[in-house]
Amino acid sequence: MIRILPASAPTNTILPGYSDKLPRQSALEVGFGLASAQVNSESYLAVEHSIAQASPGGIAVQGASPQSPGAVAQTAPPDNPQPRTFGINPPQTPLDALVRVGLLNGSAQARWSDTLGPCVTPLSDASTSMASLSLLNAIPTLPGITDLSGKLTESKLAPDQAKALTDQLKTLPGPLAELGGLLSGPDKADGKGALISLPNTLSTRSTVALVDIPGSANKAVQSTSTLQVASLNLLGGTPFAMSVNVVSQPTLQVTSTGDAKTSSVKYTAPVLEIKQGDKVLYRLDAAHPTFDVPIGIPLPSLSGQLPDGLKNLPLIGDLANALPKDSPLLPKANELGQLKLDIGVLRVSIAGLQQKAQDMTEPFKGHQLAASARMLDLQVLPTQALGLPGLPSALAQVSLGEQVARAAAPEGGVVCGIAGGPPQAKPVPKEPKLAYTSAYQAIPMFWTGSAMLLIGVVLVAAMPAHRIRRPQRVSEEDQP
């Protein structure tokens, strides 16, 4: 995650009066390799009980974030026996000055059983991996010019020192936004000249699962975030290149049983070694979470003595670490190192674990745990010597391995099984019968009547004819 002007923009909300109560957002956030796994048995939409999403990247402007192209997602129910995957090689974009990413792969799977509900494995699982990464090839909050004459109006330096700093900035091969030429700008994507770059594969994974509760037949809700990376480079390809070796990989796991006494947060804090060449400069761990590297501009008295590879460049860190092993300046490197003006600081730190717990009454009675941590924070901070008007307290911030986990379970845990015993076979529905109306009754009556009439005609025609004798009248003349 790259944050430009962190905590500078208010959070927009539809609820009046809540914007000031919520944490402020960065002016711009850019993230890559995002993996999210969510399960919510009380979701408003039944098809969103389980959601898994893997995204190659995303962007948020003052907290507003559109759906990124190339992302894959699954929702359940219905159940998804197979995950969805993606592979993408991001094209060049106007954001290349901030971040350049190589091949990205991702996978997302969400499951939910018709009979067992969430009692399936895996339940929600999302992962991403990236082959290469270069972050902050330039710092957009610094001016893209070398001549700052008359612009350092808020500098705390003495007038002669401010003039010396302005004159020295003019001699740098690149603008201040590229740290005087140390950073490559947006044209390179090979990691050389980036503030931070990734020489090896970095992978992330987020899962939600139901796990056993000791001594109970019910289940706990467990959310896990893991990160795998071997090393990182700071200012790779420059005379001040440093490597950050990840000795211990971070893992964040939150488990909720529904009871505050048995719910837990487990965090394996990373251990990082910062090296320059073969020399270990610093070891970052939970006990020593921060290391500051000064960014200085050499004064003319020092610049003239430096070897060609260091002339007219800012000095990052101690001069002794940048000089060749056979340099005649090594014996007096500490003394010469004072002949510079520090305009900024690279602050490398491990963001410690933050957690929050609360009992719940809605949508069910239970307990919820949430925790967050970051493997590495890299901030570019200005000093009082760099007195540009409107300069923020943090010029840029890179968070690598940002992990967030949350779990909530009902009191007593999640009950697994089939309600009401084993499932009953559903009866096969019969074909629906048509409703009888007077029309349906009239048709068979008509044909029945017609048939009977026809039979009667046949019977009459088949019987022999009989003459009918009628009585005759006798006249008076015929009477005897």
C-alpha positions as CSV (number, residue, x, y, z in Angstrom):
1,M,0.0,0.0,0.0
2,I,1.3,3.4,-1.0
3,R,-0.2,6.4,0.8
4,I,0.2,10.0,-0.4
5,L,-0.5,12.6,2.2
6,P,-1.7,10.1,4.8
7,A,-4.4,11.3,7.2
8,S,-5.0,14.5,5.2
9,A,-8.6,14.1,3.9
10,P,-11.8,13.8,6.0
11,T,-13.9,10.7,5.8
12,N,-17.2,11.1,4.0
13,T,-20.2,9.5,5.5
14,I,-24.0,9.8,5.0
15,L,-24.5,10.2,8.7
16,P,-24.3,13.9,9.7
17,G,-21.7,14.7,12.3
18,Y,-19.7,11.5,12.0
19,S,-17.0,12.7,9.5
20,D,-15.0,14.3,12.4
21,K,-15.3,11.1,14.5
22,L,-13.9,8.7,11.9
23,P,-10.1,8.4,11.1
24,R,-9.0,10.7,8.3
25,Q,-8.1,9.2,4.9
26,S,-5.1,9.6,2.6
27,A,-5.4,11.9,-0.4
28,L,-4.4,8.9,-2.5
29,E,-3.9,5.2,-1.8
30,V,-2.6,2.6,-4.3
31,G,-2.5,-1.1,-3.3
32,F,-1.4,-4.2,-5.1
33,G,-1.7,-7.9,-4.3
34,L,-4.9,-7.6,-2.3
35,A,-6.5,-10.7,-0.8
36,S,-9.7,-10.7,1.2
37,A,-11.7,-13.5,2.8
38,Q,-15.0,-12.8,4.6
39,V,-17.8,-15.0,6.1
40,N,-21.0,-13.6,7.6
41,S,-23.8,-15.9,8.5
42,E,-26.1,-12.9,9.1
43,S,-25.5,-11.1,5.8
44,Y,-28.4,-9.2,4.3
45,L,-28.1,-11.2,1.1
46,A,-28.1,-15.0,1.5
47,V,-25.7,-15.3,-1.5
48,E,-23.1,-13.3,0.4
49,H,-22.6,-15.6,3.5
50,S,-19.1,-16.3,2.2
51,I,-17.0,-14.0,0.0
52,A,-13.5,-14.4,-1.2
53,Q,-11.8,-11.8,-3.4
54,A,-8.3,-11.5,-4.9
55,S,-7.4,-8.3,-6.7
56,P,-4.3,-7.4,-8.7
57,G,-4.6,-3.9,-7.4
58,G,-6.8,-1.0,-6.3
59,I,-6.9,2.7,-5.9
60,A,-8.7,5.0,-3.5
61,V,-9.0,8.8,-3.7
62,Q,-9.9,10.3,-0.3
63,G,-11.3,7.0,0.7
64,A,-13.5,6.3,-2.4
65,S,-12.5,3.2,-4.2
66,P,-14.0,1.8,-7.5
67,Q,-13.8,-1.9,-8.3
68,S,-10.5,-2.7,-9.9
69,P,-10.3,-4.6,-13.3
70,G,-8.9,-8.1,-13.3
71,A,-10.1,-8.9,-9.8
72,V,-11.7,-12.3,-9.2
73,A,-14.3,-13.1,-6.6
74,Q,-16.6,-15.8,-5.4
75,T,-19.7,-15.7,-3.2
76,A,-21.6,-18.6,-1.6
77,P,-24.1,-20.1,-1.5
78,P,-24.3,-21.8,-3.9
79,D,-21.2,-23.8,-3.1
80,N,-18.0,-23.4,-5.2
81,P,-16.0,-26.7,-5.3
82,Q,-13.3,-25.0,-7.4
83,P,-11.7,-21.5,-6.9
84,R,-11.5,-18.8,-9.5
85,T,-8.1,-17.6,-10.6
86,F,-6.4,-14.8,-12.5
87,G,-3.1,-14.0,-14.0
88,I,-2.3,-10.5,-15.3
89,N,0.7,-8.5,-16.3
90,P,-0.3,-4.9,-15.7
91,P,0.3,-2.4,-18.5
92,Q,2.1,0.9,-18.1
93,T,-0.1,3.6,-16.5
94,P,0.3,7.2,-15.4
95,L,0.8,5.8,-11.9
96,D,4.2,4.2,-12.8
97,A,6.0,7.0,-11.0
98,L,4.4,5.6,-7.8
99,V,4.3,1.9,-8.4
100,R,5.3,-0.6,-11.1
101,V,4.2,-4.2,-10.8
102,G,5.2,-7.3,-12.7
103,L,3.2,-10.5,-13.2
104,L,0.3,-11.0,-10.7
105,N,-1.6,-14.2,-9.9
106,G,-4.5,-14.7,-7.6
107,S,-7.1,-17.2,-6.4
108,A,-10.4,-16.9,-4.6
109,Q,-12.8,-19.6,-3.3
110,A,-15.9,-19.1,-1.2
111,R,-17.9,-22.1,0.1
112,W,-21.2,-22.7,1.9
113,S,-23.0,-26.0,2.2
114,D,-26.8,-26.4,1.7
115,T,-26.9,-28.8,4.5
116,L,-23.9,-28.0,6.7
117,G,-23.8,-24.2,6.3
118,P,-20.3,-22.9,7.1
119,C,-19.0,-26.2,8.4
120,V,-17.0,-26.9,5.3
121,T,-13.3,-26.7,4.4
122,P,-12.1,-24.4,3.0
123,L,-14.7,-21.8,4.0
124,S,-13.3,-18.6,2.5
125,D,-9.8,-18.5,1.0
126,A,-8.1,-15.8,-1.1
127,S,-4.4,-15.4,-2.2
128,T,-2.3,-13.3,-4.5
129,S,1.4,-13.4,-5.6
130,M,3.5,-10.9,-7.5
131,A,6.8,-11.6,-9.3
132,S,8.3,-8.1,-9.2
133,L,7.5,-4.7,-7.7
134,S,9.0,-1.2,-7.6
135,L,7.5,1.5,-5.4
136,L,8.0,5.2,-5.5
137,N,10.2,5.8,-8.5
138,A,9.4,9.5,-7.7
139,I,7.9,11.4,-4.8
140,P,5.0,13.5,-6.2
141,T,4.7,15.7,-3.1
142,L,8.1,17.2,-3.7
143,P,8.7,19.8,-6.5
144,G,9.9,18.4,-9.9
145,I,12.5,21.2,-10.3
146,T,16.1,21.7,-9.1
147,D,16.0,25.5,-8.6
148,L,14.3,26.3,-5.3
149,S,15.6,29.9,-5.1
150,G,13.2,31.9,-3.0
151,K,11.0,28.9,-2.3
152,L,12.4,27.7,1.1
153,T,10.5,30.5,2.9
154,E,9.7,28.4,5.9
155,S,13.2,26.8,6.4
156,K,14.7,26.8,9.9
157,L,18.2,27.1,8.5
158,A,20.3,30.2,8.9
159,P,20.3,32.5,5.8
160,D,23.8,31.4,4.7
161,Q,22.9,27.7,5.1
162,A,19.6,28.1,3.2
163,K,21.6,29.8,0.3
164,A,24.2,27.0,0.4
165,L,21.4,24.4,0.2
166,T,19.7,26.2,-2.7
167,D,22.9,26.4,-4.6
168,Q,23.7,22.7,-4.0
169,L,20.3,21.6,-5.1
170,K,21.0,23.3,-8.5
171,T,24.0,21.0,-9.1
172,L,22.0,17.8,-8.6
173,P,21.3,15.8,-11.8
174,G,17.6,15.4,-11.1
175,P,14.8,17.3,-9.4
176,L,13.9,17.1,-5.7
177,A,11.0,14.8,-6.6
178,E,13.5,12.2,-7.7
179,L,15.7,12.8,-4.7
180,G,18.2,14.8,-6.8
181,G,18.6,12.0,-9.4
182,L,18.7,9.0,-7.1
183,L,15.2,7.8,-8.1
184,S,14.7,6.8,-11.7
185,G,11.3,8.5,-12.3
186,P,8.4,6.8,-14.1
187,D,10.4,5.6,-17.2
188,K,12.1,2.6,-15.5
189,A,10.3,-0.5,-14.2
190,D,13.2,-2.8,-13.4
191,G,13.5,-1.8,-9.7
192,K,16.7,0.2,-10.2
193,G,16.3,3.7,-8.9
194,A,13.1,2.9,-6.9
195,L,12.8,3.8,-3.3
196,I,11.7,0.2,-2.5
197,S,11.7,-2.8,-4.9
198,L,11.0,-6.5,-4.7
199,P,13.6,-8.9,-6.2
200,N,11.7,-12.0,-5.3
201,T,8.1,-13.2,-5.3
202,L,5.8,-11.9,-2.6
203,S,2.6,-13.8,-1.7
204,T,-0.3,-13.0,0.6
205,R,-3.1,-15.2,1.8
206,S,-6.3,-14.6,3.8
207,T,-8.5,-17.4,5.2
208,V,-11.6,-17.8,7.4
209,A,-12.3,-21.2,8.9
210,L,-14.1,-23.0,11.7
211,V,-11.8,-24.7,14.1
212,D,-12.3,-27.0,17.1
213,I,-12.8,-25.6,20.6
214,P,-11.0,-27.8,23.2
215,G,-13.5,-29.5,25.4
216,S,-16.5,-28.5,23.3
217,A,-18.4,-30.0,20.3
218,N,-18.9,-26.6,18.9
219,K,-16.5,-24.6,16.6
220,A,-14.6,-21.3,16.9
221,V,-14.3,-18.7,14.1
222,Q,-10.7,-18.2,13.0
223,S,-9.3,-15.5,10.6
224,T,-5.7,-15.8,9.4
225,S,-3.5,-13.5,7.3
226,T,-0.1,-14.7,6.2
227,L,2.7,-13.1,4.1
228,Q,5.7,-14.7,2.4
229,V,8.6,-12.7,1.1
230,A,12.4,-13.3,1.2
231,S,13.9,-9.8,0.9
232,L,13.4,-6.2,-0.3
233,N,15.7,-3.6,-1.8
234,L,15.9,0.1,-0.7
235,L,17.3,2.4,-3.4
236,G,18.4,-0.6,-5.5
237,G,20.8,0.2,-8.3
238,T,22.2,3.3,-6.5
239,P,25.5,3.8,-4.5
240,F,23.3,3.7,-1.3
241,A,21.5,0.5,-2.0
242,M,20.3,-1.4,1.0
243,S,18.6,-4.8,1.4
244,V,15.9,-5.7,3.9
245,N,16.1,-9.4,4.6
246,V,13.0,-11.0,6.2
247,V,14.3,-13.4,8.8
248,S,10.9,-14.2,10.3
249,Q,7.7,-14.2,8.3
250,P,4.7,-12.4,9.9
251,T,1.4,-14.3,10.6
252,L,-1.7,-12.8,12.1
253,Q,-4.4,-15.1,13.5
254,V,-7.6,-14.1,15.3
255,T,-9.8,-16.8,16.9
256,S,-13.2,-16.1,18.5
257,T,-14.9,-18.8,20.6
258,G,-17.8,-16.4,21.5
259,D,-16.2,-16.0,25.0
260,A,-13.7,-13.3,25.8
261,K,-11.7,-15.6,28.1
262,T,-10.9,-18.2,25.5
263,S,-10.7,-16.0,22.4
264,S,-7.2,-15.0,21.3
265,V,-5.0,-13.0,19.0
266,K,-1.7,-14.7,17.9
267,Y,0.9,-12.6,16.0
268,T,4.2,-13.7,14.8
269,A,6.1,-10.4,14.5
270,P,8.5,-10.1,11.6
271,V,12.3,-9.9,12.1
272,L,14.0,-7.7,9.5
273,E,17.7,-7.2,8.9
274,I,18.8,-4.0,7.0
275,K,22.1,-4.5,5.3
276,Q,24.4,-2.4,3.1
277,G,26.7,-4.7,1.3
278,D,27.9,-7.3,3.9
279,K,27.3,-5.0,6.8
280,V,24.2,-5.3,9.0
281,L,23.1,-1.8,9.7
282,Y,20.1,-2.5,11.9
283,R,17.9,-5.4,13.0
284,L,14.2,-4.6,13.3
285,D,12.0,-6.6,15.7
286,A,9.3,-6.1,18.2
287,A,11.8,-4.7,20.8
288,H,13.5,-2.4,18.2
289,P,10.8,-1.4,15.7
290,T,12.2,1.8,14.1
291,F,15.3,2.8,12.1
292,D,15.9,6.3,10.7
293,V,18.1,6.9,7.6
294,P,19.0,10.6,7.0
295,I,18.8,12.2,3.6
296,G,21.5,14.9,3.3
297,I,22.8,17.3,0.7
298,P,26.6,17.6,0.8
299,L,28.0,21.1,1.2
300,P,30.6,22.3,-1.4
301,S,33.5,21.5,0.9
302,L,32.4,17.9,1.1
303,S,31.2,17.4,-2.5
304,G,34.6,18.2,-4.0
305,Q,36.2,15.4,-2.0
306,L,33.8,12.6,-2.9
307,P,34.6,10.0,-5.5
308,D,32.9,10.4,-8.9
309,G,30.2,7.9,-8.1
310,L,29.0,10.0,-5.2
311,K,29.6,13.5,-6.5
312,N,26.6,15.7,-6.9
313,L,24.2,13.2,-5.3
314,P,22.3,13.3,-2.0
315,L,23.9,11.3,0.8
316,I,21.7,8.5,2.2
317,G,22.7,7.3,5.6
318,D,26.3,7.3,6.9
319,L,29.0,8.3,4.5
320,A,31.2,5.5,5.7
321,N,28.7,2.9,4.4
322,A,28.7,4.4,0.9
323,L,32.5,4.8,0.5
324,P,34.5,2.0,-1.2
325,K,36.4,-0.2,1.2
326,D,39.8,1.1,-0.1
327,S,38.7,4.8,0.0
328,P,41.3,7.1,1.6
329,L,38.3,9.0,3.1
330,L,37.3,6.2,5.4
331,P,39.4,7.2,8.4
332,K,37.7,10.6,8.5
333,A,34.3,9.6,7.2
334,N,32.5,10.5,10.4
335,E,34.0,13.9,10.4
336,L,33.2,14.5,6.7
337,G,29.7,13.3,7.3
338,Q,28.9,16.4,9.3
339,L,29.5,18.5,6.2
340,K,25.9,18.1,4.9
341,L,22.4,19.4,5.4
342,D,19.7,16.9,6.2
343,I,16.6,17.7,4.3
344,G,14.7,14.5,5.1
345,V,14.6,11.1,6.8
346,L,13.7,7.6,5.6
347,R,12.0,6.0,8.5
348,V,11.8,2.2,8.3
349,S,9.7,0.6,10.9
350,I,7.6,-2.4,11.9
351,A,4.0,-1.4,12.6
352,G,3.2,-3.0,15.9
353,L,0.1,-5.1,16.6
354,Q,-3.1,-3.2,17.3
355,Q,-6.1,-5.1,18.6
356,K,-9.6,-4.4,19.7
357,A,-12.1,-6.7,21.5
358,Q,-15.8,-6.2,22.3
359,D,-18.8,-8.3,23.5
360,M,-21.7,-8.4,21.1
361,T,-25.5,-8.5,21.4
362,E,-26.4,-8.0,17.7
363,P,-27.0,-9.8,15.4
364,F,-26.2,-12.5,18.1
365,K,-24.8,-12.6,21.6
366,G,-21.1,-13.4,21.5
367,H,-17.6,-11.9,21.3
368,Q,-15.6,-10.2,18.5
369,L,-11.9,-9.7,18.1
370,A,-10.0,-7.5,15.6
371,A,-6.3,-7.0,15.0
372,S,-4.0,-5.3,12.4
373,A,-0.3,-5.1,11.8
374,R,2.1,-4.2,9.0
375,M,5.4,-6.0,8.2
376,L,7.1,-2.8,7.0
377,D,6.4,0.9,7.0
378,L,8.6,3.2,5.0
379,Q,8.0,6.9,5.4
380,V,9.7,9.9,3.8
381,L,9.7,12.7,6.3
382,P,10.9,16.2,5.7
383,T,13.1,18.0,8.2
384,Q,12.8,21.7,9.3
385,A,15.5,22.5,6.8
386,L,13.2,21.8,3.9
387,G,10.9,24.8,4.4
388,L,8.6,24.6,1.5
389,P,5.1,26.1,2.1
390,G,2.3,23.6,2.6
391,L,4.7,20.7,2.9
392,P,2.9,17.8,4.7
393,S,4.4,16.1,7.8
394,A,4.8,12.8,5.7
395,L,5.8,13.2,2.1
396,A,4.9,9.6,1.3
397,Q,4.3,6.3,3.1
398,V,4.7,2.7,1.8
399,S,3.1,-0.1,3.9
400,L,4.2,-3.6,2.9
401,G,2.5,-6.7,4.2
402,E,-0.5,-4.9,5.7
403,Q,-2.6,-7.5,7.6
404,V,-6.1,-7.2,9.1
405,A,-8.0,-10.0,10.7
406,R,-11.4,-10.0,12.5
407,A,-13.4,-12.8,14.0
408,A,-16.8,-13.0,15.8
409,A,-18.6,-16.0,17.1
410,P,-21.9,-16.6,19.0
411,E,-21.7,-17.4,22.7
412,G,-20.7,-21.1,23.1
413,G,-19.3,-21.3,19.6
414,V,-20.7,-22.3,16.2
415,V,-22.9,-25.4,16.2
416,C,-22.1,-27.7,13.4
417,G,-24.5,-30.4,12.3
418,I,-27.9,-30.7,10.6
419,A,-30.8,-29.2,12.4
420,G,-33.5,-31.8,13.2
421,G,-31.4,-34.9,12.5
422,P,-30.4,-36.4,9.2
423,P,-31.7,-34.8,6.0
424,Q,-35.0,-36.2,4.7
425,A,-35.4,-37.1,1.1
426,K,-37.6,-34.5,-0.6
427,P,-40.7,-36.1,-2.2
428,V,-40.8,-36.0,-5.9
429,P,-43.4,-33.4,-6.9
430,K,-46.3,-34.7,-9.0
431,E,-47.4,-33.2,-12.2
432,P,-50.0,-30.5,-11.4
433,K,-53.6,-31.3,-12.4
434,L,-55.4,-28.9,-14.6
435,A,-58.4,-27.2,-12.9
436,Y,-61.8,-28.2,-14.4
437,T,-64.1,-25.6,-15.6
438,S,-67.5,-25.7,-17.3
439,A,-65.8,-25.8,-20.7
440,Y,-63.9,-28.9,-19.8
441,Q,-67.2,-30.5,-18.6
442,A,-69.2,-29.5,-21.7
443,I,-66.8,-31.2,-24.1
444,P,-67.2,-34.8,-22.9
445,M,-71.0,-34.3,-22.4
446,F,-71.3,-33.2,-26.0
447,W,-69.5,-36.2,-27.4
448,T,-71.4,-38.6,-25.0
449,G,-74.7,-37.2,-26.2
450,S,-73.7,-37.3,-29.8
451,A,-72.6,-41.0,-29.5
452,M,-75.9,-42.0,-27.8
453,L,-77.9,-40.2,-30.6
454,L,-75.9,-42.1,-33.2
455,I,-76.5,-45.4,-31.5
456,G,-80.2,-44.7,-31.4
457,V,-80.4,-43.9,-35.0
458,V,-78.5,-47.2,-35.9
459,L,-80.8,-49.2,-33.7
460,V,-84.0,-47.8,-35.3
461,A,-82.6,-48.2,-38.8
462,A,-81.8,-51.9,-38.1
463,M,-85.2,-53.0,-36.8
464,P,-87.8,-54.5,-39.3
465,A,-90.7,-52.3,-40.3
466,H,-94.3,-53.2,-39.0
467,R,-97.5,-52.1,-40.8
468,I,-99.9,-50.3,-38.6
469,R,-103.5,-51.4,-39.0
470,R,-106.0,-48.7,-38.6
471,P,-109.8,-49.3,-38.0
472,Q,-112.1,-48.6,-41.0
473,R,-115.4,-46.7,-40.9
474,V,-118.6,-48.5,-42.1
475,S,-121.2,-46.5,-43.9
476,E,-125.0,-46.7,-43.4
477,E,-125.6,-48.1,-46.9
478,D,-123.3,-51.0,-46.2
479,Q,-125.0,-52.0,-43.0
480,P,-127.3,-54.9,-43.4
